[in-house]
């Protein structure tokens, strides 16, 4: 039987660790603040049980060290703590957490069982993650939907989930964001006049601004239209 993608990554990570003289077993170490984080996350899982959710799912219970079958309770606890630490640093998709557990040498059966439990209690939620990711990146980085779609794919988000999240964005919103980006990046005053004076320098400026929009996922047609509009506005303003 061929290795799963998870086990392939785990094996490569173990090989790298051995080459560096490090242990290939998952053994997270925490400072006092990180220990507080782990304890807080465990309390969230336990509170979900108090609210009526099952205490055991897929072999992992609510208390550290609980496992079933051939799972090592120590590995289960280590995997749980790795996930809590990652989620405290920033929101993560399930695939991102899988990758981190594989990199830390956690066996696939342990990783999947722990992540299933986190997903059941709502601490891992790709739908919520995708929705929040699209809103945040569109607001802070002004990314267009093609770029957001690529980023979601890289994070392992299901295509249908990604498309549903991308529906939050409209063509008009993206156009307004593109206008804001170009206005922010375009030169002004004497520098603008100099670059607009000659066709060669004007074309160079246009290409630079269009390329900036393309890197953020904007379609070429929209990018050229927006750049033309903004440069026209700025040129008129500079004449007064």
N, C-alpha and C positions, 0 to 999 in steps of 0.2 A: 504494500500500500504506500502511495506517495505521501510525502509530508504535506501538512496543511501550510498555508502561507504563514500562519502564526508560528508554527514549529520551525519553519525555515528561518524566520527572523530571530527566534529565540536561539537557534543553534548558531547563527552568525554572531549574535551578541555574546554568547558564551565563548566562542572562539576568540573574539576580540579581547574579552576579559582575561582569558587564560594567557594570551600573548602578552598582556600587560602585567601579568603576575597577580591578577585579582581573583577573588572567589567568584565562581559562576552561580552561586546560590543566592536567592533573594534575602538580603539582610539589611533592611533600612535602619539607619541610625538617625536619631532626632535630637535637636536641642530642646530646651524647656518649652519654648514657644510652639515648636512643632508638635511636641507631645500634647500640649493643650488643644491643638487643632485636631489631632487624632481622637482625643477624648470627646471633643465637641461633636465630631462627625459620628462617632459611635452612639452618642446620645440621640442624634437625629434618627439613626436606624432604630434604636430602641423605642423612641417615641412613636415611630410608625407602627410598631407592634402594639403599643399601648392603645393606639387609636383603632385597633381591630384587625391589623394585617397579620398574616400568619408568621409564626416565629421561625419556621424552617422553610427554606426554599432551595431546591436543588442541592441539598446536602449542606448548606451553610446556615447556621443559626445566627442569632442576634448577638451572641456573646463571643468574645475573642477565644480562639482555640477550638471552637465547635466545628466539627467536620464529620463526614461520613465516608464509607467505602475505604478506598486506598489513599485518600487525601491526608497529607501531613498537616495537622492542626497549626503547626508553626508556619507553614507556607501559606495557609489560608489567612492567618493573622497578618503576615507580612504583606500579602497581596492587598488585603483590606486597607492597611495603613498607607501603602503606596498610592492607592486610589484616592484616599482622603487627602493626602498631601497634595496631589495633583489638582484636585478640585478646589482646594483652598487657594492655590496660586492663581487659578483662572478657570473659567468654564471650559470644559473639554467634551468632545464627542466621544462616543463609545470606542470608535476606531483609534482615536488618539490614546485612550487609556489602555486599549489592547496593546498598542505598540509599545507603550511605556512598560507594561508588565512583561512583554516579551523581551524587551531590552534588559530588564532586571532579572531575567532567567526564571520567571514564574511558569510552572507547567501549564499547558493549555487548559486542562480540565479544571484546575484551580482558578485560573484567570476568568474563564467563562462563567463559572459558578458564582464567583464573587461579583462579577459585573452584572450578572442576571439579578442578583439580590439588590444591588444598588439601583438597577433600573426599576425593579419592582416597587421600591419605596420612593422613587422619583428623584433620586440624587443624580442619576444618569438619564438624560432625556434628550434624544437627538432632535425631536421636533421643536422643543423649546430652545435648544441650543441654536438650531438653524435660524429660527425666527429672530432671536436676539442678535446673532452674528450678522445677519443681513442689515438690521436696523443700525447696529453700532458701526459697521464698516462703511455703510452708506453715509452716515452722519459725519464720522471723523475723518475718513479718507476719500469720500466722494467717489467710491467705486461704482462702476456700472454693473449691470446684471451679468454680462459675460465673465467679468473678472470675479464677481462674487460666486458665480456658478463653479468656476475653476477652483476657487478656494474651498468651497464646500465639498467638492469632489475629492480634493486632496486630503480632507479631514474624514473621509469615509462616509459622508452623509448619503443616504439613499437618494437616487435621482428624483423620485416622486416627492420626497420630503423637501428636497432642495427647491424644486419648482414651486411648491406651495409657499415656501418662505419668500421666494423671489417675487411672488405676486403682490407683496407689500409695496413694491416699487412700480412707478408708472413712467411712461415716456416723458411726460412733462416734468416730473421730478428730476429725472436724469438730465434733461436739457438745462434746467435751472442750475443743477450742480455743475454741469460742464461750463456754463456761462461764468459761474462763480470762480471756478478753477482758472479759467483763461484770464479773467480780469485780475486775479491775484498774481498770476505768473507773468503777464504781459508787461513790458517796459512802459514808462511814462515820461512825459516832459521831453527834454532835449534828446534823451536816449531813444525814445520812440520816434521822434521826428527824423533822427539820423537813420534809423533802421528802415523807416518807411520811404525814405527819399529815393532809394535806388531799387530797381526791381530785384536784383540779386539778393540784397540784404532783406528786402521785404519777403521774398520767397523763403529765405533761410529762417526768418522769424516764424513764418507760417508753418513751415515743416516742424520746427522745434515744438511749437504749441500743439500741433496736431499729434505729434509723437507722444507728447506728455499725456494727452487724452487717450490715445490708443493703449498706452501702458496701463491705464486704469479701466480698460474694457469698453471704451466708447467706440461705436461704429465709425468707420472712415467718413461716411456721408455726413453724419451729424457733427463730427469733429471739425470738418472743413467749414460747414455752415456756421458753427458757433464761433470759430476763430475769425472768419470773415466778418461776422457781425460785430464782435468785440473790437477788432482792429479798426473797423469803420467808425464805431462810436468814439474810440479813443482819438482817432485822427481828427474827427470833427471837433472834439473838446479842445485839442491842442491848438486849433486855429484861433480860438478865442482868447 
